[in-house]
Amino acid sequence: MNTKQKSVIGFGLAVVIAMALYPPWATWCVPLDDRDLQVQYSWLFGRLNYPDCAEKLPWAWGLATDRLLLQWGLVIVATVALTVAFQSKDTG
């Protein structure tokens, strides 16, 4: 493994860790209405903003795992592609 590949893997790992520390959160009012579903980014142990309907209805929150997994997948695919692209062409 050459220096460029190590750099790409290190950068990809750092991006995945940063995404885990600043993930997407979904907030919605109960009962669930698609118009009330809001996705926001916040620190892992940070405070979330209330949804607009929170003044009238109870609200809930959760980690937007579908979006987070999609982000991680894209970063992992890009990291693997760049690692393969920077592979040395040694035949011996």
C-alpha positions as CSV (number, residue, x, y, z in Angstrom):
1,M,0.0,0.0,0.0
2,N,1.5,3.3,-1.1
3,T,1.3,6.7,0.6
4,K,-1.6,8.0,-1.6
5,Q,-3.7,5.0,-0.7
6,K,-3.0,5.4,3.0
7,S,-4.0,9.1,2.7
8,V,-7.2,8.3,1.0
9,I,-8.1,5.6,3.6
10,G,-7.3,8.0,6.4
11,F,-9.3,10.8,4.9
12,G,-12.3,8.4,4.3
13,L,-12.1,7.2,7.9
14,A,-12.0,10.8,9.2
15,V,-15.1,11.7,7.1
16,V,-17.1,8.7,8.4
17,I,-16.2,9.6,12.0
18,A,-17.2,13.2,11.4
19,M,-20.5,12.0,10.0
20,A,-21.0,9.9,13.1
21,L,-20.4,12.9,15.4
22,Y,-22.6,15.2,13.3
23,P,-25.5,12.9,12.1
24,P,-28.8,13.7,10.5
25,W,-31.8,13.7,12.9
26,A,-35.5,13.5,12.0
27,T,-38.1,15.3,14.0
28,W,-41.8,14.9,13.6
29,C,-45.1,15.5,15.3
30,V,-47.4,12.7,16.6
31,P,-49.4,11.5,14.7
32,L,-46.9,11.3,11.9
33,D,-47.6,13.5,8.9
34,D,-45.1,13.6,6.0
35,R,-45.4,17.4,5.9
36,D,-44.2,17.6,9.5
37,L,-41.1,15.4,9.1
38,Q,-38.0,17.5,9.2
39,V,-34.4,16.4,8.9
40,Q,-31.7,18.4,10.5
41,Y,-28.0,18.0,11.3
42,S,-26.8,18.4,14.9
43,W,-24.0,17.2,17.1
44,L,-24.4,13.7,18.5
45,F,-25.2,15.1,22.0
46,G,-26.5,18.5,20.9
47,R,-29.9,20.1,21.2
48,L,-32.4,19.6,18.4
49,N,-34.7,22.3,17.0
50,Y,-38.4,21.7,17.6
51,P,-40.5,21.0,14.6
52,D,-42.9,23.7,13.5
53,C,-45.9,21.8,14.7
54,A,-44.5,21.3,18.2
55,E,-46.6,24.2,19.6
56,K,-49.8,22.2,19.0
57,L,-48.9,18.5,19.0
58,P,-46.5,16.2,20.9
59,W,-43.3,15.6,18.9
60,A,-40.7,12.9,18.7
61,W,-37.2,12.6,17.3
62,G,-34.9,9.9,15.9
63,L,-31.7,9.3,14.1
64,A,-32.2,9.4,10.3
65,T,-30.4,6.1,9.8
66,D,-31.4,5.8,6.2
67,R,-29.7,9.0,5.3
68,L,-26.7,8.3,7.5
69,L,-26.1,4.9,6.0
70,L,-26.4,6.3,2.5
71,Q,-23.8,8.9,3.3
72,W,-21.5,6.3,4.8
73,G,-22.0,4.1,1.8
74,L,-21.1,6.8,-0.7
75,V,-17.9,7.7,1.3
76,I,-16.9,4.1,1.5
77,V,-17.5,3.5,-2.3
78,A,-15.5,6.6,-3.1
79,T,-12.7,5.6,-0.8
80,V,-12.5,2.1,-2.3
81,A,-12.6,3.6,-5.8
82,L,-9.8,6.0,-5.1
83,T,-7.7,3.4,-3.3
84,V,-7.9,1.1,-6.4
85,A,-7.2,4.1,-8.7
86,F,-4.0,4.9,-6.8
87,Q,-2.8,1.3,-6.8
88,S,0.7,1.1,-8.1
89,K,1.2,-0.5,-11.5
90,D,4.1,-2.7,-10.4
91,T,4.3,-6.0,-12.4
92,G,6.9,-7.6,-10.3
